[in-house]
Amino acid sequence: MRYWLMKSEPDEFSIDDLARSPRRTTSWFGVRNYQARNYMRDGMKVGDLALFYHSSCADPGVAGIVEHGTGSCRPTRAGQYQ
């Protein structure tokens, strides 16, 4: 198992948005960095965990922990999203 850091601006997509998504899954899109995209495409495996990091906001930091599924991430432990 590997561990990753997934950054998102909460105004665009927050951990709360992920928790409200159908089956608490979503596609990760808008990755502009080619190396990051390649890591996500080639390196991430089902069951890997990632820190879900809120950036560019009043209170930046880790908002929760997500688990990588088949083409998606879902919260596993994030305060109220246990």
C-alpha positions as CSV (number, residue, x, y, z in Angstrom):
1,M,0.0,0.0,0.0
2,R,1.2,3.5,-0.8
3,Y,0.2,6.8,0.6
4,W,-0.6,10.0,-1.4
5,L,-1.5,13.6,-1.0
6,M,-4.5,14.8,-3.0
7,K,-5.0,18.6,-3.1
8,S,-8.2,20.4,-3.8
9,E,-9.5,23.9,-3.3
10,P,-12.7,23.6,-1.2
11,D,-14.4,26.2,-3.4
12,E,-14.0,23.8,-6.3
13,F,-14.4,20.4,-4.6
14,S,-14.2,19.8,-0.9
15,I,-14.2,16.7,1.4
16,D,-17.9,17.6,2.1
17,D,-18.6,17.5,-1.6
18,L,-17.0,14.1,-1.8
19,A,-19.1,12.8,1.1
20,R,-22.3,14.0,-0.6
21,S,-21.3,12.4,-3.9
22,P,-23.2,9.3,-5.0
23,R,-21.7,6.3,-3.2
24,R,-19.1,8.8,-1.9
25,T,-17.0,8.5,-5.0
26,T,-15.9,10.9,-7.8
27,S,-13.5,11.2,-10.7
28,W,-10.4,13.3,-10.1
29,F,-10.2,15.8,-12.9
30,G,-8.4,19.0,-13.8
31,V,-4.9,17.8,-13.0
32,R,-2.6,20.1,-15.0
33,N,0.8,18.7,-13.8
34,Y,1.8,15.8,-16.1
35,Q,3.9,14.1,-13.4
36,A,1.0,14.2,-10.9
37,R,-1.3,12.8,-13.6
38,N,1.0,10.0,-14.4
39,Y,1.4,9.1,-10.7
40,M,-2.4,9.0,-10.4
41,R,-2.8,7.0,-13.6
42,D,0.1,4.6,-13.2
43,G,1.0,4.6,-9.5
44,M,-2.2,4.7,-7.5
45,K,-3.7,1.3,-6.8
46,V,-7.0,0.3,-5.3
47,G,-6.8,0.4,-1.5
48,D,-4.1,3.1,-1.4
49,L,-4.8,5.9,1.1
50,A,-4.4,9.6,0.5
51,L,-4.5,12.7,2.7
52,F,-7.3,15.0,1.2
53,Y,-5.7,18.5,1.5
54,H,-7.7,21.7,1.3
55,S,-5.5,24.4,-0.3
56,S,-6.0,28.1,-1.2
57,C,-8.6,28.7,1.6
58,A,-8.8,30.5,5.0
59,D,-7.8,27.3,6.9
60,P,-5.6,25.1,4.6
61,G,-4.7,21.6,5.7
62,V,-5.6,18.0,5.7
63,A,-9.4,17.7,5.7
64,G,-9.6,13.9,5.8
65,I,-8.2,10.6,4.6
66,V,-9.6,8.9,1.4
67,E,-9.1,5.5,-0.1
68,H,-8.4,5.0,-3.7
69,G,-11.0,2.8,-5.5
70,T,-11.5,1.8,-9.1
71,G,-11.0,5.2,-10.7
72,S,-12.3,7.0,-7.6
73,C,-11.5,8.1,-4.1
74,R,-13.9,7.9,-1.1
75,P,-13.6,9.1,2.4
76,T,-12.6,6.4,5.0
77,R,-11.8,8.6,8.0
78,A,-12.5,12.3,8.1
79,G,-14.1,13.3,11.4
80,Q,-17.8,12.8,10.8
81,Y,-17.2,10.6,7.7
82,Q,-16.1,7.5,9.5
